[in-house]
Amino acid sequence: MEPPSSITELTLLAVDNHLHQLWEGTIMRATIALPCIIVAAQLLSATGPAQAAPAKAKAQAAERWCLRTESGGSDCGYRSLEQCNATRAGNAYSFCWRSRREHKGTPGR
């Protein structure tokens, strides 16, 4: 290969060399990153639903519903909205809501 004869050719040669190095680096990073991403996705998909199901079941088991009566009292011993609504049936001035607190001492119904 003969040496470059002008500054323009030298500049083009340097730019071409730089782009070639960037391209090789990009291919190398993609070659390393792609298998890592695939393995991470497989691990997350294998453990995600299995761990989420017990947490959801535990949250539903601990879920409480409260009944506010027309006299102003409340009872947070209901384990479902249906159970709470069945108790308040016929009473237009009472309502049920989901409790956001833990009710350790409230007996279950």
ChimeraX commands (.cxc) that place a marker at each C-alpha (Angstrom):
marker #1 position 0.00,0.00,0.00 radius 0.5
marker #1 position 1.40,3.37,-0.94 radius 0.5
marker #1 position 1.48,6.21,1.59 radius 0.5
marker #1 position -1.30,8.86,1.41 radius 0.5
marker #1 position -0.44,11.72,-0.91 radius 0.5
marker #1 position -2.53,14.46,0.69 radius 0.5
marker #1 position -4.03,15.59,3.99 radius 0.5
marker #1 position -7.50,14.68,2.72 radius 0.5
marker #1 position -6.48,11.10,2.02 radius 0.5
marker #1 position -4.76,10.90,5.42 radius 0.5
marker #1 position -7.89,12.22,7.13 radius 0.5
marker #1 position -10.12,9.79,5.27 radius 0.5
marker #1 position -7.81,6.93,6.18 radius 0.5
marker #1 position -7.89,7.94,9.87 radius 0.5
marker #1 position -11.68,8.25,9.85 radius 0.5
marker #1 position -12.04,4.87,8.13 radius 0.5
marker #1 position -9.72,3.25,10.69 radius 0.5
marker #1 position -11.65,4.86,13.57 radius 0.5
marker #1 position -15.02,3.69,12.19 radius 0.5
marker #1 position -13.64,0.19,11.72 radius 0.5
marker #1 position -12.52,0.10,15.37 radius 0.5
marker #1 position -15.90,1.40,16.55 radius 0.5
marker #1 position -17.72,-1.22,14.51 radius 0.5
marker #1 position -15.55,-4.03,15.90 radius 0.5
marker #1 position -16.19,-2.76,19.44 radius 0.5
marker #1 position -19.93,-2.62,18.83 radius 0.5
marker #1 position -19.95,-6.19,17.54 radius 0.5
marker #1 position -17.90,-7.34,20.54 radius 0.5
marker #1 position -20.22,-5.61,23.03 radius 0.5
marker #1 position -23.30,-7.04,21.31 radius 0.5
marker #1 position -21.75,-10.51,21.29 radius 0.5
marker #1 position -21.24,-10.28,25.06 radius 0.5
marker #1 position -24.43,-8.42,25.96 radius 0.5
marker #1 position -26.94,-10.48,24.00 radius 0.5
marker #1 position -26.35,-13.80,25.82 radius 0.5
marker #1 position -26.39,-11.95,29.16 radius 0.5
marker #1 position -29.75,-10.39,28.33 radius 0.5
marker #1 position -31.17,-13.74,27.24 radius 0.5
marker #1 position -30.01,-15.48,30.44 radius 0.5
marker #1 position -31.38,-12.66,32.61 radius 0.5
marker #1 position -34.75,-12.79,30.85 radius 0.5
marker #1 position -34.95,-16.56,31.33 radius 0.5
marker #1 position -34.11,-16.28,35.01 radius 0.5
marker #1 position -36.68,-13.55,35.57 radius 0.5
marker #1 position -39.40,-15.39,33.70 radius 0.5
marker #1 position -38.67,-18.60,35.61 radius 0.5
marker #1 position -38.79,-17.04,39.09 radius 0.5
marker #1 position -41.13,-14.06,38.62 radius 0.5
marker #1 position -44.55,-15.73,38.55 radius 0.5
marker #1 position -43.54,-18.41,41.06 radius 0.5
marker #1 position -42.59,-15.78,43.63 radius 0.5
marker #1 position -45.46,-13.45,42.80 radius 0.5
marker #1 position -48.19,-16.06,43.32 radius 0.5
marker #1 position -47.50,-16.72,47.05 radius 0.5
marker #1 position -47.15,-13.00,47.71 radius 0.5
marker #1 position -50.51,-12.31,46.05 radius 0.5
marker #1 position -52.19,-15.16,47.93 radius 0.5
marker #1 position -50.74,-13.90,51.22 radius 0.5
marker #1 position -51.97,-10.37,50.49 radius 0.5
marker #1 position -55.45,-11.65,49.68 radius 0.5
marker #1 position -55.51,-13.79,52.83 radius 0.5
marker #1 position -54.57,-10.78,54.96 radius 0.5
marker #1 position -57.03,-8.47,53.17 radius 0.5
marker #1 position -59.77,-7.12,55.41 radius 0.5
marker #1 position -62.98,-5.31,54.62 radius 0.5
marker #1 position -64.65,-2.90,57.01 radius 0.5
marker #1 position -68.33,-2.15,57.48 radius 0.5
marker #1 position -69.43,1.30,58.61 radius 0.5
marker #1 position -72.87,1.18,60.15 radius 0.5
marker #1 position -75.43,3.96,60.17 radius 0.5
marker #1 position -74.83,4.46,63.91 radius 0.5
marker #1 position -71.16,5.28,63.17 radius 0.5
marker #1 position -69.58,2.04,64.32 radius 0.5
marker #1 position -67.21,0.01,62.20 radius 0.5
marker #1 position -66.25,-3.65,61.99 radius 0.5
marker #1 position -63.14,-4.70,60.06 radius 0.5
marker #1 position -63.54,-8.45,60.45 radius 0.5
marker #1 position -64.70,-9.27,56.93 radius 0.5
marker #1 position -62.44,-11.23,54.59 radius 0.5
marker #1 position -64.23,-10.31,51.36 radius 0.5
marker #1 position -66.37,-7.54,49.93 radius 0.5
marker #1 position -69.17,-10.04,49.32 radius 0.5
marker #1 position -69.15,-11.06,52.99 radius 0.5
marker #1 position -69.30,-7.41,54.08 radius 0.5
marker #1 position -72.08,-6.54,51.63 radius 0.5
marker #1 position -74.13,-9.56,52.74 radius 0.5
marker #1 position -74.01,-8.27,56.32 radius 0.5
marker #1 position -75.04,-4.73,55.35 radius 0.5
marker #1 position -77.84,-5.88,53.01 radius 0.5
marker #1 position -80.99,-3.86,53.57 radius 0.5
marker #1 position -79.19,-1.01,55.30 radius 0.5
marker #1 position -78.90,1.89,52.84 radius 0.5
marker #1 position -76.84,4.05,55.21 radius 0.5
marker #1 position -73.97,1.62,55.75 radius 0.5
marker #1 position -71.06,0.91,53.42 radius 0.5
marker #1 position -68.03,-1.35,53.03 radius 0.5
marker #1 position -64.42,-0.40,52.26 radius 0.5
marker #1 position -61.09,-2.19,52.03 radius 0.5
marker #1 position -58.98,-1.66,55.11 radius 0.5
marker #1 position -55.37,-0.61,54.57 radius 0.5
marker #1 position -54.31,-1.49,58.13 radius 0.5
marker #1 position -53.39,-4.80,59.70 radius 0.5
marker #1 position -56.04,-6.11,62.05 radius 0.5
marker #1 position -54.20,-8.68,64.12 radius 0.5
marker #1 position -56.74,-8.82,66.91 radius 0.5
marker #1 position -59.89,-8.85,64.77 radius 0.5
marker #1 position -61.47,-12.31,64.65 radius 0.5
marker #1 position -62.12,-13.65,61.16 radius 0.5
marker #1 position -65.63,-14.39,60.03 radius 0.5
marker link #1:1,2 radius 0.2
marker link #1:2,3 radius 0.2
marker link #1:3,4 radius 0.2
marker link #1:4,5 radius 0.2
marker link #1:5,6 radius 0.2
marker link #1:6,7 radius 0.2
marker link #1:7,8 radius 0.2
marker link #1:8,9 radius 0.2
marker link #1:9,10 radius 0.2
marker link #1:10,11 radius 0.2
marker link #1:11,12 radius 0.2
marker link #1:12,13 radius 0.2
marker link #1:13,14 radius 0.2
marker link #1:14,15 radius 0.2
marker link #1:15,16 radius 0.2
marker link #1:16,17 radius 0.2
marker link #1:17,18 radius 0.2
marker link #1:18,19 radius 0.2
marker link #1:19,20 radius 0.2
marker link #1:20,21 radius 0.2
marker link #1:21,22 radius 0.2
marker link #1:22,23 radius 0.2
marker link #1:23,24 radius 0.2
marker link #1:24,25 radius 0.2
marker link #1:25,26 radius 0.2
marker link #1:26,27 radius 0.2
marker link #1:27,28 radius 0.2
marker link #1:28,29 radius 0.2
marker link #1:29,30 radius 0.2
marker link #1:30,31 radius 0.2
marker link #1:31,32 radius 0.2
marker link #1:32,33 radius 0.2
marker link #1:33,34 radius 0.2
marker link #1:34,35 radius 0.2
marker link #1:35,36 radius 0.2
marker link #1:36,37 radius 0.2
marker link #1:37,38 radius 0.2
marker link #1:38,39 radius 0.2
marker link #1:39,40 radius 0.2
marker link #1:40,41 radius 0.2
marker link #1:41,42 radius 0.2
marker link #1:42,43 radius 0.2
marker link #1:43,44 radius 0.2
marker link #1:44,45 radius 0.2
marker link #1:45,46 radius 0.2
marker link #1:46,47 radius 0.2
marker link #1:47,48 radius 0.2
marker link #1:48,49 radius 0.2
marker link #1:49,50 radius 0.2
marker link #1:50,51 radius 0.2
marker link #1:51,52 radius 0.2
marker link #1:52,53 radius 0.2
marker link #1:53,54 radius 0.2
marker link #1:54,55 radius 0.2
marker link #1:55,56 radius 0.2
marker link #1:56,57 radius 0.2
marker link #1:57,58 radius 0.2
marker link #1:58,59 radius 0.2
marker link #1:59,60 radius 0.2
marker link #1:60,61 radius 0.2
marker link #1:61,62 radius 0.2
marker link #1:62,63 radius 0.2
marker link #1:63,64 radius 0.2
marker link #1:64,65 radius 0.2
marker link #1:65,66 radius 0.2
marker link #1:66,67 radius 0.2
marker link #1:67,68 radius 0.2
marker link #1:68,69 radius 0.2
marker link #1:69,70 radius 0.2
marker link #1:70,71 radius 0.2
marker link #1:71,72 radius 0.2
marker link #1:72,73 radius 0.2
marker link #1:73,74 radius 0.2
marker link #1:74,75 radius 0.2
marker link #1:75,76 radius 0.2
marker link #1:76,77 radius 0.2
marker link #1:77,78 radius 0.2
marker link #1:78,79 radius 0.2
marker link #1:79,80 radius 0.2
marker link #1:80,81 radius 0.2
marker link #1:81,82 radius 0.2
marker link #1:82,83 radius 0.2
marker link #1:83,84 radius 0.2
marker link #1:84,85 radius 0.2
marker link #1:85,86 radius 0.2
marker link #1:86,87 radius 0.2
marker link #1:87,88 radius 0.2
marker link #1:88,89 radius 0.2
marker link #1:89,90 radius 0.2
marker link #1:90,91 radius 0.2
marker link #1:91,92 radius 0.2
marker link #1:92,93 radius 0.2
marker link #1:93,94 radius 0.2
marker link #1:94,95 radius 0.2
marker link #1:95,96 radius 0.2
marker link #1:96,97 radius 0.2
marker link #1:97,98 radius 0.2
marker link #1:98,99 radius 0.2
marker link #1:99,100 radius 0.2
marker link #1:100,101 radius 0.2
marker link #1:101,102 radius 0.2
marker link #1:102,103 radius 0.2
marker link #1:103,104 radius 0.2
marker link #1:104,105 radius 0.2
marker link #1:105,106 radius 0.2
marker link #1:106,107 radius 0.2
marker link #1:107,108 radius 0.2
marker link #1:108,109 radius 0.2
view
